[in-house]
């Protein structure tokens, strides 16, 4: 299967290209799930098998692209720390161009398209351009990690609510709603926050979350490369540095993390016991 990095020239010859005047194609914004290929939905697998073009992200799980139509155009549009193969506005334009050329397009995103996946922006662009669009949900990383680590997102004895937020750095700061994140009886899940983990942990304690609050960082959740590091909040950053965890990783904070050790499901996980 070929991998094309960069843009797409809709004028190029292709056996899949429509005849002149043919109606535009359709774009499916498809969630690839949290990593494990077996967690892909049946609908997503069916659409991949029939797609004429697949525009895929960096965090699409191993083996999922093998389910794509062998004749499909495979276009990589991933975003990694410090490197974006295509800016978002070019991705939006690419999807429009592919559909206008008459192709059935799968825009494949890790997790769920509407959970920190910019699927909403792409949907807006497509609809404003007169392109038919359908969103196919996927298991978001938080739900996948919760199930595979035995850390329930909600629990009557621990958390009555859960907050999903992003830890992306902006101008060397982390612009989070700290008062909202330190409320009692809730679970906090932070996407894309590994690079700011030290700041996040420090600010949560400064704003009132007890330092001994259980917390975890999960690398490559749901896959055979999954690694889970747990510690108390005020020691988590140092523990994660010693473990040398890399992205992709998800941060989970709250007393539900203390239930992690109960599952014992034999998955490939390295664990550091809570010290609090």
Backbone as CSV, one residue per row, in Angstrom:
resi,resn,N_x,N_y,N_z,CA_x,CA_y,CA_z,C_x,C_y,C_z
1,UNK,0.861,-1.196,0.000,0.000,0.000,0.000,0.887,1.232,0.000
2,UNK,0.659,2.128,-0.930,1.493,3.320,-1.032,1.062,4.368,-0.023
3,UNK,2.002,5.204,0.367,1.755,6.289,1.319,2.199,7.587,0.674
4,UNK,1.295,8.525,0.528,1.603,9.799,-0.098,1.578,10.882,0.968
5,UNK,2.692,11.584,1.131,2.757,12.667,2.092,2.639,13.980,1.337
6,UNK,1.677,14.786,1.751,1.510,16.088,1.130,0.190,16.197,0.404
7,UNK,0.149,17.046,-0.613,-1.109,17.384,-1.263,-1.549,16.385,-2.301
8,UNK,-2.620,16.763,-2.998,-3.231,15.896,-3.981,-3.571,16.724,-5.202
9,UNK,-3.242,16.198,-6.390,-3.559,16.890,-7.631,-4.763,16.217,-8.263
10,UNK,-5.963,16.810,-8.141,-7.148,16.160,-8.645,-7.178,16.043,-10.155
11,UNK,-6.242,16.701,-10.854,-6.220,16.618,-12.303,-5.485,15.387,-12.803
12,UNK,-4.815,14.669,-11.884,-4.046,13.503,-12.292,-4.939,12.372,-12.766
13,UNK,-4.383,11.516,-13.633,-5.159,10.389,-14.137,-5.359,9.361,-13.051
14,UNK,-6.529,8.752,-13.032,-6.845,7.723,-12.054,-7.986,6.890,-12.587
15,UNK,-7.936,5.566,-12.403,-9.056,4.736,-12.815,-10.312,5.051,-12.034
16,UNK,-10.163,5.711,-10.878,-11.329,6.037,-10.067,-11.915,7.401,-10.404
17,UNK,-11.234,8.206,-11.231,-11.698,9.556,-11.522,-12.995,9.505,-12.314
18,UNK,-13.971,10.379,-11.978,-15.260,10.348,-12.659,-15.200,11.022,-14.010
19,UNK,-16.170,10.719,-14.829,-16.304,11.417,-16.102,-16.697,12.859,-15.840
20,UNK,-16.402,13.727,-16.840,-16.731,15.146,-16.698,-18.226,15.309,-16.452
21,UNK,-18.577,16.187,-15.527,-19.979,16.454,-15.236,-20.605,15.513,-14.225
22,UNK,-19.876,14.522,-13.783,-20.411,13.606,-12.782,-20.582,14.348,-11.468
23,UNK,-21.593,13.952,-10.700,-21.875,14.641,-9.442,-20.706,14.457,-8.467
24,UNK,-20.552,15.379,-7.507,-19.474,15.256,-6.520,-19.610,13.986,-5.690
25,UNK,-18.483,13.555,-5.156,-18.487,12.410,-4.264,-18.934,12.806,-2.874
26,UNK,-18.625,11.973,-1.925,-19.047,12.175,-0.542,-17.857,11.943,0.373
27,UNK,-17.816,12.679,1.475,-16.739,12.518,2.450,-17.313,11.947,3.737
28,UNK,-16.677,10.895,4.228,-17.036,10.286,5.503,-15.944,10.633,6.516
29,UNK,-16.305,11.318,7.576,-15.373,11.597,8.672,-15.468,10.434,9.643
30,UNK,-14.458,9.582,9.634,-14.536,8.274,10.284,-13.577,8.208,11.469
31,UNK,-14.088,7.769,12.607,-13.252,7.531,13.773,-12.602,6.163,13.705
32,UNK,-11.267,6.129,13.835,-10.522,4.868,13.778,-10.395,4.203,15.139
33,UNK,-10.927,4.846,16.181,-10.829,4.258,17.507,-9.494,4.552,18.171
34,UNK,-9.265,3.990,19.366,-8.109,4.373,20.178,-6.795,3.695,19.819
35,UNK,-6.801,2.765,18.879,-5.533,2.133,18.504,-5.663,0.690,18.096
36,UNK,-6.330,-0.112,18.910,-6.531,-1.526,18.612,-7.436,-1.655,17.389
37,UNK,-6.958,-2.315,16.344,-7.738,-2.437,15.115,-9.062,-3.150,15.344
38,UNK,-9.130,-4.028,16.327,-10.369,-4.760,16.583,-11.440,-3.888,17.230
39,UNK,-11.080,-2.673,17.639,-12.053,-1.741,18.196,-12.636,-0.811,17.134
40,UNK,-12.233,-0.991,15.895,-12.835,-0.252,14.794,-14.284,-0.712,14.619
41,UNK,-15.187,0.213,14.294,-16.580,-0.176,14.099,-16.744,-0.916,12.770
42,UNK,-17.797,-1.714,12.685,-18.090,-2.424,11.453,-18.348,-1.448,10.311
43,UNK,-19.025,-0.352,10.609,-19.313,0.643,9.576,-18.034,1.265,9.046
44,UNK,-17.104,1.578,9.941,-15.835,2.152,9.511,-15.085,1.179,8.612
45,UNK,-15.057,-0.095,8.983,-14.364,-1.099,8.174,-15.011,-1.226,6.793
46,UNK,-16.334,-1.196,6.752,-17.032,-1.305,5.461,-16.707,-0.114,4.562
47,UNK,-16.730,1.088,5.126,-16.446,2.272,4.330,-15.001,2.271,3.827
48,UNK,-14.069,1.833,4.658,-12.673,1.746,4.232,-12.520,0.788,3.054
49,UNK,-13.231,-0.320,3.101,-13.094,-1.331,2.052,-13.608,-0.843,0.709
50,UNK,-14.464,0.178,0.722,-15.063,0.689,-0.509,-14.521,2.051,-0.921
51,UNK,-13.711,2.678,-0.081,-13.268,4.050,-0.327,-12.429,4.152,-1.591
52,UNK,-12.559,5.263,-2.297,-11.706,5.557,-3.445,-10.514,6.425,-3.048
53,UNK,-10.625,7.099,-1.905,-9.505,7.870,-1.351,-9.607,7.819,0.164
54,UNK,-8.457,7.698,0.815,-8.388,7.673,2.275,-7.373,8.728,2.709
55,UNK,-7.833,9.696,3.477,-6.961,10.732,4.039,-6.842,10.417,5.525
56,UNK,-5.656,10.027,5.970,-5.533,9.452,7.308,-4.549,10.214,8.183
57,UNK,-4.773,10.082,9.492,-3.992,10.789,10.498,-2.865,9.929,11.052
58,UNK,-2.024,10.575,11.850,-0.862,9.930,12.459,-1.267,8.851,13.459
59,UNK,-2.355,9.055,14.194,-2.708,8.165,15.290,-3.682,7.049,14.896
60,UNK,-3.767,6.748,13.626,-4.578,5.607,13.195,-3.843,4.328,13.578
61,UNK,-4.538,3.406,14.246,-3.912,2.214,14.791,-3.307,1.294,13.740
62,UNK,-2.300,0.549,14.158,-1.609,-0.390,13.275,-2.587,-1.435,12.742
63,UNK,-2.533,-1.688,11.472,-3.386,-2.699,10.854,-4.672,-2.155,10.273
64,UNK,-5.089,-0.973,10.697,-6.361,-0.434,10.219,-6.283,-0.044,8.750
65,UNK,-5.164,0.515,8.315,-5.029,0.904,6.916,-5.038,-0.311,5.991
66,UNK,-4.703,-1.487,6.521,-4.736,-2.694,5.703,-6.151,-3.070,5.293
67,UNK,-7.144,-2.476,5.959,-8.536,-2.762,5.637,-9.052,-1.898,4.492
68,UNK,-8.238,-0.950,4.050,-8.672,-0.037,2.997,-8.700,-0.732,1.642
69,UNK,-9.539,-0.237,0.772,-9.597,-0.675,-0.614,-8.192,-0.598,-1.228
70,UNK,-7.647,-1.705,-1.758,-6.289,-1.666,-2.315,-6.120,-0.651,-3.440
71,UNK,-7.220,-0.291,-4.111,-7.134,0.671,-5.211,-7.279,2.111,-4.748
72,UNK,-7.529,2.315,-3.451,-7.773,3.676,-2.951,-6.490,4.504,-2.951
73,UNK,-6.644,5.793,-3.170,-5.531,6.725,-2.997,-5.323,6.942,-1.510
74,UNK,-4.106,6.704,-1.030,-3.789,6.830,0.384,-2.994,8.118,0.588
75,UNK,-3.553,9.045,1.353,-2.946,10.363,1.534,-2.755,10.617,3.026
76,UNK,-1.497,10.790,3.417,-1.165,11.013,4.826,-1.303,12.484,5.163
77,UNK,-2.053,12.774,6.211,-2.264,14.160,6.648,-2.077,14.276,8.155
78,UNK,-1.114,13.547,8.691,-0.946,13.463,10.131,-0.313,14.694,10.742
79,UNK,-0.589,14.860,12.036,-0.001,15.943,12.824,0.765,15.315,13.977
80,UNK,2.050,15.613,14.044,2.892,15.156,15.133,3.513,16.380,15.788
81,UNK,4.014,16.200,17.003,4.609,17.323,17.725,5.720,17.956,16.896
82,UNK,5.543,19.236,16.575,6.547,19.956,15.825,6.523,19.717,14.330
83,UNK,5.583,18.891,13.854,5.539,18.600,12.420,4.109,18.321,11.986
84,UNK,3.611,19.129,11.074,2.308,18.910,10.454,2.545,18.681,8.970
85,UNK,2.198,17.494,8.465,2.424,17.222,7.058,1.610,18.158,6.188
86,UNK,0.418,18.529,6.651,-0.433,19.495,5.964,-1.101,20.385,6.996
87,UNK,-1.103,21.703,6.802,-1.875,22.569,7.698,-3.364,22.235,7.585
88,UNK,-4.121,22.585,8.622,-5.533,22.215,8.642,-6.316,22.807,7.479
89,UNK,-6.009,24.037,7.092,-6.770,24.625,5.987,-6.523,23.893,4.673
90,UNK,-5.320,23.359,4.510,-5.028,22.578,3.304,-5.713,21.218,3.347
91,UNK,-5.824,20.646,4.533,-6.566,19.388,4.651,-8.026,19.611,4.281
92,UNK,-8.591,20.704,4.796,-9.984,21.022,4.459,-10.155,21.142,2.951
93,UNK,-9.249,21.892,2.301,-9.329,22.068,0.861,-9.124,20.774,0.095
94,UNK,-8.229,19.931,0.621,-7.975,18.634,-0.008,-9.241,17.774,-0.026
95,UNK,-9.947,17.736,1.074,-11.170,16.941,1.142,-12.208,17.450,0.144
96,UNK,-12.326,18.761,0.050,-13.259,19.352,-0.917,-12.860,18.979,-2.335
97,UNK,-11.571,19.098,-2.665,-11.102,18.806,-4.014,-11.327,17.335,-4.376
98,UNK,-11.022,16.443,-3.441,-11.223,15.015,-3.698,-12.690,14.716,-3.989
99,UNK,-13.569,15.272,-3.169,-14.994,15.025,-3.373,-15.485,15.650,-4.670
100,UNK,-15.009,16.834,-5.004,-15.433,17.482,-6.249,-14.969,16.709,-7.479
101,UNK,-13.909,15.932,-7.328,-13.454,15.103,-8.444,-14.282,13.821,-8.568
102,UNK,-15.263,13.672,-7.671,-16.198,12.557,-7.771,-15.866,11.351,-6.930
103,UNK,-14.858,11.447,-6.071,-14.427,10.302,-5.282,-15.228,10.155,-3.988
104,UNK,-15.363,8.905,-3.556,-15.892,8.607,-2.228,-14.699,8.591,-1.276
105,UNK,-14.703,9.488,-0.296,-13.518,9.757,0.516,-13.768,9.365,1.973
106,UNK,-12.824,8.642,2.557,-12.819,8.396,3.991,-11.734,9.267,4.617
107,UNK,-12.157,10.157,5.488,-11.204,10.952,6.284,-11.061,10.225,7.606
108,UNK,-9.943,9.538,7.788,-9.762,8.612,8.904,-8.979,9.278,10.024
109,UNK,-9.604,9.329,11.209,-9.022,10.024,12.348,-8.899,9.080,13.537
110,UNK,-7.815,9.209,14.301,-7.688,8.439,15.517,-8.782,8.810,16.512
111,UNK,-9.276,7.820,17.251,-10.325,8.088,18.234,-11.642,8.399,17.566
112,UNK,-12.272,9.490,17.990,-13.549,9.939,17.442,-13.334,11.253,16.703
113,UNK,-13.976,11.445,15.545,-13.723,12.663,14.764,-14.056,13.958,15.487
114,UNK,-14.990,13.903,16.427,-15.432,15.115,17.101,-14.798,15.300,18.483
115,UNK,-13.834,14.471,18.844,-13.156,14.624,20.132,-11.712,15.047,19.881
116,UNK,-11.473,16.359,19.901,-10.151,16.938,19.665,-9.556,16.471,18.329
117,UNK,-10.419,16.174,17.356,-9.946,15.695,16.069,-10.173,16.663,14.930
118,UNK,-10.676,17.865,15.249,-10.952,18.893,14.241,-11.973,18.439,13.207
119,UNK,-12.734,17.418,13.561,-13.772,16.960,12.651,-14.847,18.002,12.427
120,UNK,-15.139,18.781,13.453,-16.138,19.830,13.300,-15.729,20.866,12.273
121,UNK,-14.428,21.229,12.267,-13.939,22.205,11.296,-14.039,21.655,9.876
122,UNK,-13.692,20.390,9.715,-13.754,19.785,8.388,-15.193,19.643,7.920
123,UNK,-16.091,19.282,8.812,-17.501,19.185,8.461,-18.029,20.532,7.978
124,UNK,-17.696,21.606,8.700,-18.155,22.940,8.306,-17.672,23.298,6.902
125,UNK,-16.385,23.054,6.639,-15.825,23.382,5.336,-16.506,22.596,4.225
126,UNK,-16.738,21.329,4.456,-17.359,20.481,3.435,-18.779,20.941,3.137
127,UNK,-19.554,21.171,4.180,-20.945,21.559,3.976,-21.049,22.937,3.331
128,UNK,-20.177,23.865,3.733,-20.182,25.194,3.126,-19.792,25.130,1.642
129,UNK,-19.043,24.090,1.276,-18.619,23.929,-0.119,-19.598,23.073,-0.915
130,UNK,-20.705,22.699,-0.299,-21.708,21.919,-0.998,-21.382,20.450,-1.132
131,UNK,-20.501,19.935,-0.281,-20.097,18.532,-0.327,-20.881,17.737,0.707
132,UNK,-21.423,16.609,0.295,-22.144,15.741,1.223,-21.148,15.133,2.211
133,UNK,-21.542,15.097,3.466,-20.636,14.664,4.533,-21.397,13.811,5.533
134,UNK,-20.754,12.764,6.015,-21.334,11.923,7.065,-20.269,11.648,8.119
135,UNK,-20.659,11.685,9.373,-19.724,11.448,10.479,-19.964,10.052,11.044
136,UNK,-18.891,9.276,11.153,-18.961,7.917,11.683,-18.186,7.892,12.999
137,UNK,-18.860,7.724,14.121,-18.175,7.817,15.418,-17.179,6.688,15.632
138,UNK,-16.209,6.973,16.493,-15.249,5.959,16.904,-15.080,6.010,18.413
139,UNK,-14.517,4.975,18.989,-14.237,4.973,20.426,-13.133,5.987,20.692
140,UNK,-13.426,6.995,21.509,-12.410,7.990,21.793,-11.365,7.416,22.761
141,UNK,-10.180,8.018,22.765,-9.063,7.482,23.551,-9.411,7.338,25.023
142,UNK,-10.146,8.294,25.574,-10.471,8.240,26.997,-11.275,6.991,27.339
143,UNK,-12.253,6.662,26.512,-13.074,5.474,26.774,-12.277,4.196,26.559
144,UNK,-11.429,4.172,25.540,-10.612,2.996,25.306,-9.619,2.749,26.428
145,UNK,-8.949,3.817,26.855,-7.976,3.695,27.938,-8.658,3.297,29.236
146,UNK,-9.820,3.872,29.495,-10.576,3.529,30.701,-10.848,2.033,30.758
147,UNK,-11.340,1.477,29.665,-11.694,0.059,29.642,-10.473,-0.842,29.768
148,UNK,-9.375,-0.465,29.114,-8.202,-1.341,29.061,-7.294,-1.233,30.274
149,UNK,-7.472,-0.212,31.083,-6.635,-0.059,32.283,-7.396,-0.303,33.573
150,UNK,-8.710,-0.498,33.491,-9.495,-0.674,34.713,-9.651,0.613,35.492
151,UNK,-9.575,1.761,34.800,-9.798,3.055,35.441,-11.154,3.572,34.956
152,UNK,-12.223,3.360,35.714,-13.538,3.828,35.252,-13.595,5.348,35.253
153,UNK,-14.196,5.907,34.228,-14.287,7.365,34.151,-15.262,7.921,35.175
154,UNK,-16.308,7.165,35.452,-17.259,7.540,36.506,-17.462,6.354,37.428
155,UNK,-17.797,6.643,38.683,-17.985,5.595,39.679,-18.736,6.239,40.841
156,UNK,-19.773,5.604,41.314,-20.608,6.237,42.341,-19.842,6.590,43.609
157,UNK,-18.771,5.846,43.911,-17.984,6.129,45.118,-16.841,7.105,44.877
158,UNK,-16.593,7.465,43.611,-15.408,8.268,43.304,-15.701,9.505,42.459
159,UNK,-16.448,9.353,41.380,-16.593,10.456,40.427,-17.991,10.473,39.828
160,UNK,-18.675,11.589,40.015,-20.020,11.745,39.465,-20.002,12.443,38.107
161,UNK,-18.833,12.919,37.689,-18.711,13.580,36.396,-17.304,13.380,35.863
162,UNK,-17.133,13.663,34.576,-15.820,13.543,33.944,-15.631,14.736,33.016
163,UNK,-14.414,15.258,32.992,-14.064,16.383,32.123,-12.986,15.933,31.149
164,UNK,-13.210,16.187,29.853,-12.194,15.974,28.829,-11.646,17.351,28.436
165,UNK,-10.338,17.481,28.417,-9.737,18.742,27.986,-8.442,18.438,27.254
166,UNK,-7.860,19.451,26.645,-6.602,19.283,25.923,-5.491,20.036,26.636
167,UNK,-4.306,19.460,26.648,-3.168,20.089,27.305,-2.202,20.725,26.335
168,UNK,-2.671,21.013,25.122,-1.796,21.646,24.131,-1.208,22.943,24.670
169,UNK,0.072,23.117,24.479,0.727,24.368,24.843,0.395,25.465,23.829
170,UNK,0.200,26.679,24.302,-0.029,27.827,23.435,0.805,28.986,23.970
171,UNK,1.739,29.441,23.168,2.639,30.519,23.583,3.346,30.165,24.896
172,UNK,3.757,28.895,25.006,4.486,28.412,26.182,3.659,28.464,27.465
173,UNK,2.345,28.514,27.339,1.482,28.450,28.514,0.449,27.359,28.295
174,UNK,-0.178,26.938,29.372,-1.257,25.962,29.291,-2.522,26.674,29.745
175,UNK,-3.396,26.950,28.811,-4.569,27.769,29.091,-5.756,26.896,29.462
176,UNK,-5.727,26.350,30.660,-6.808,25.480,31.118,-7.645,26.191,32.186
177,UNK,-8.863,25.720,32.349,-9.758,26.264,33.373,-9.473,25.532,34.683
178,UNK,-8.429,25.987,35.381,-7.972,25.279,36.577,-9.046,25.137,37.646
179,UNK,-9.838,26.174,37.978,-10.885,25.997,38.999,-11.880,24.890,38.647
180,UNK,-12.206,24.760,37.349,-13.138,23.711,36.941,-12.515,22.324,37.072
181,UNK,-11.198,22.234,36.884,-10.525,20.937,36.892,-10.263,20.404,38.293
182,UNK,-10.344,21.255,39.313,-10.020,20.799,40.669,-11.261,20.565,41.519
183,UNK,-12.433,20.581,40.907,-13.648,20.313,41.674,-13.647,18.877,42.182
184,UNK,-14.233,18.641,43.350,-14.229,17.283,43.910,-15.176,16.348,43.166
185,UNK,-14.969,15.050,43.364,-15.861,14.002,42.852,-15.970,14.024,41.336
186,UNK,-14.835,14.193,40.644,-14.847,14.127,39.198,-13.533,13.514,38.700
187,UNK,-13.575,13.041,37.479,-12.383,12.539,36.795,-11.979,13.546,35.736
188,UNK,-10.687,13.818,35.637,-10.163,14.725,34.625,-9.313,13.911,33.645
189,UNK,-9.629,14.022,32.365,-8.854,13.355,31.322,-8.273,14.434,30.414
190,UNK,-6.951,14.396,30.250,-6.267,15.425,29.467,-5.602,14.778,28.251
191,UNK,-6.063,15.190,27.087,-5.478,14.749,25.827,-4.277,15.631,25.492
192,UNK,-3.291,15.039,24.841,-2.156,15.801,24.284,-1.495,16.696,25.330
193,UNK,-1.326,16.182,26.531,-0.769,17.001,27.597,0.574,16.536,28.119
194,UNK,1.179,15.525,27.500,2.413,14.962,28.050,3.525,15.998,28.111
195,UNK,3.651,16.835,27.076,4.706,17.834,27.065,4.547,18.903,28.126
196,UNK,3.337,19.049,28.649,3.059,20.060,29.674,2.733,19.427,31.015
197,UNK,3.097,18.155,31.190,2.676,17.431,32.392,3.145,18.101,33.672
198,UNK,4.373,18.582,33.696,4.889,19.222,34.909,4.054,20.446,35.271
199,UNK,3.738,21.276,34.275,2.925,22.465,34.512,1.524,22.074,34.978
200,UNK,0.939,21.087,34.309,-0.425,20.665,34.638,-0.508,20.187,36.084
201,UNK,0.398,19.308,36.474,0.365,18.779,37.840,0.565,19.900,38.864
202,UNK,1.509,20.771,38.599,1.797,21.860,39.534,0.602,22.800,39.676
203,UNK,-0.002,23.173,38.560,-1.119,24.111,38.603,-2.353,23.504,39.271
204,UNK,-2.587,22.230,39.066,-3.727,21.586,39.719,-3.561,21.606,41.235
205,UNK,-2.335,21.362,41.714,-2.092,21.397,43.160,-2.208,22.828,43.678
206,UNK,-1.645,23.780,42.941,-1.728,25.188,43.339,-3.179,25.636,43.464
207,UNK,-4.042,25.137,42.591,-5.443,25.554,42.590,-6.328,24.714,43.492
208,UNK,-5.720,23.824,44.270,-6.475,23.184,45.322,-6.688,21.694,45.253
209,UNK,-6.225,21.024,44.205,-6.376,19.570,44.155,-5.314,18.945,45.055
210,UNK,-5.693,18.063,45.978,-4.696,17.488,46.898,-3.550,16.817,46.157
211,UNK,-2.344,16.992,46.665,-1.174,16.423,46.025,-1.181,14.914,45.976
212,UNK,-1.925,14.262,46.904,-1.953,12.806,46.919,-3.080,12.224,46.063
213,UNK,-3.702,13.057,45.228,-4.732,12.561,44.316,-4.124,11.541,43.359
214,UNK,-4.718,10.365,43.219,-4.185,9.381,42.270,-4.245,9.909,40.835
215,UNK,-3.214,9.589,40.063,-3.147,10.048,38.676,-2.387,9.026,37.846
216,UNK,-2.639,9.057,36.546,-2.005,8.092,35.643,-1.692,8.741,34.315
217,UNK,-0.669,8.213,33.658,-0.393,8.518,32.259,-0.339,7.192,31.522
218,UNK,-1.108,7.095,30.435,-1.189,5.853,29.667,-0.659,6.118,28.264
219,UNK,0.383,5.397,27.895,0.971,5.498,26.564,0.404,4.405,25.657
220,UNK,0.035,4.771,24.436,-0.415,3.821,23.414,-1.525,2.922,23.935
221,UNK,-2.506,3.522,24.573,-3.599,2.759,25.173,-4.317,1.859,24.184
222,UNK,-4.707,0.688,24.638,-5.453,-0.371,23.932,-4.583,-1.191,22.991
223,UNK,-3.324,-0.816,22.797,-2.463,-1.551,21.877,-1.521,-2.462,22.663
224,UNK,-0.757,-3.283,21.925,0.197,-4.164,22.599,1.433,-3.407,23.078
225,UNK,1.463,-2.098,22.843,2.560,-1.249,23.347,2.117,-0.427,24.549
226,UNK,0.945,-0.706,25.070,0.391,0.089,26.165,1.277,0.040,27.410
227,UNK,1.533,1.206,27.962,2.267,1.316,29.227,1.497,2.277,30.126
228,UNK,1.263,1.859,31.359,0.536,2.685,32.317,1.447,3.031,33.487
229,UNK,1.579,4.303,33.759,2.349,4.777,34.916,1.383,5.483,35.861
230,UNK,1.354,5.059,37.111,0.483,5.673,38.110,1.305,6.187,39.286
231,UNK,0.848,7.291,39.854,1.493,7.854,41.037,0.559,8.912,41.611
232,UNK,0.908,9.490,42.725,0.158,10.615,43.254,0.438,11.836,42.375
233,UNK,-0.500,12.749,42.336,-0.422,13.876,41.411,0.862,14.670,41.557
234,UNK,1.281,14.948,42.782,2.456,15.806,42.968,3.772,15.100,42.660
235,UNK,3.723,13.802,42.373,4.936,13.076,42.005,4.859,12.476,40.592
236,UNK,3.725,12.648,39.941,3.498,11.981,38.663,4.499,12.406,37.600
237,UNK,4.764,13.700,37.474,5.647,14.178,36.416,7.033,13.559,36.525
238,UNK,7.589,13.526,37.720,8.918,12.941,37.906,8.908,11.450,37.597
239,UNK,7.834,10.765,37.988,7.735,9.329,37.734,7.646,9.039,36.241
240,UNK,6.884,9.841,35.530,6.744,9.660,34.086,8.065,9.934,33.374
241,UNK,8.803,10.921,33.840,10.114,11.197,33.247,11.053,10.013,33.443
242,UNK,11.041,9.411,34.623,11.889,8.243,34.860,11.485,7.080,33.963
243,UNK,10.196,6.954,33.705,9.700,5.874,32.852,9.915,6.159,31.375
244,UNK,10.280,7.413,31.044,10.586,7.822,29.674,9.409,7.574,28.724
245,UNK,8.228,7.898,29.192,7.055,7.745,28.336,7.076,8.773,27.210
246,UNK,6.584,8.365,26.066,6.494,9.234,24.896,5.031,9.344,24.459
247,UNK,4.757,10.297,23.590,3.436,10.402,22.982,3.252,9.246,21.998
248,UNK,2.009,8.837,21.767,0.757,9.383,22.292,0.513,8.914,23.722
249,UNK,-0.022,9.804,24.524,-0.293,9.474,25.912,-1.496,10.261,26.404
250,UNK,-2.200,9.680,27.330,-3.389,10.295,27.916,-3.178,10.404,29.421
251,UNK,-3.581,11.527,29.985,-3.458,11.751,31.426,-4.830,11.588,32.066
252,UNK,-4.889,10.814,33.134,-6.142,10.614,33.875,-5.889,10.956,35.334
253,UNK,-6.743,11.819,35.901,-6.546,12.299,37.270,-7.841,12.146,38.046
254,UNK,-7.736,11.565,39.234,-8.900,11.395,40.093,-8.807,10.111,40.882
255,UNK,-9.636,9.987,41.905,-9.548,8.812,42.773,-9.901,7.518,42.059
256,UNK,-10.550,7.599,40.886,-10.838,6.374,40.125,-9.558,5.653,39.723
257,UNK,-8.445,6.384,39.628,-7.178,5.760,39.234,-6.762,4.702,40.261
258,UNK,-7.197,4.843,41.497,-6.839,3.862,42.527,-7.429,2.486,42.243
259,UNK,-8.412,2.397,41.340,-9.020,1.119,40.989,-8.257,0.387,39.898
260,UNK,-7.245,1.023,39.360,-6.495,0.477,38.230,-5.975,-0.932,38.488
261,UNK,-5.452,-1.183,39.676,-4.811,-2.467,39.962,-5.799,-3.616,40.076
262,UNK,-7.095,-3.328,40.166,-8.078,-4.391,40.370,-8.308,-5.250,39.136
263,UNK,-8.116,-4.681,37.943,-8.502,-5.382,36.724,-7.646,-6.616,36.490
264,UNK,-6.322,-6.436,36.511,-5.430,-7.583,36.353,-5.745,-8.408,35.125
265,UNK,-5.907,-7.753,33.967,-6.375,-8.470,32.791,-5.260,-9.041,31.923
266,UNK,-4.023,-8.962,32.391,-2.927,-9.586,31.664,-2.473,-8.817,30.436
267,UNK,-2.925,-7.600,30.237,-2.468,-6.820,29.107,-1.021,-6.415,29.326
268,UNK,-0.356,-6.029,28.250,1.052,-5.668,28.319,1.195,-4.275,28.913
269,UNK,1.298,-4.237,30.245,1.344,-2.957,30.947,2.442,-2.997,31.995
270,UNK,3.264,-1.952,32.031,4.218,-1.783,33.115,3.590,-0.850,34.116
271,UNK,3.569,-1.229,35.387,2.884,-0.436,36.393,3.850,0.014,37.488
272,UNK,3.687,1.244,37.903,4.380,1.763,39.062,3.311,2.060,40.105
273,UNK,3.383,1.392,41.258,2.307,1.488,42.232,2.173,2.901,42.777
274,UNK,0.948,3.238,43.154,0.709,4.525,43.813,1.535,4.614,45.086
275,UNK,2.145,5.759,45.285,2.957,5.955,46.489,2.190,6.664,47.576
276,UNK,0.999,7.187,47.258,0.211,7.915,48.234,-0.760,7.007,48.954
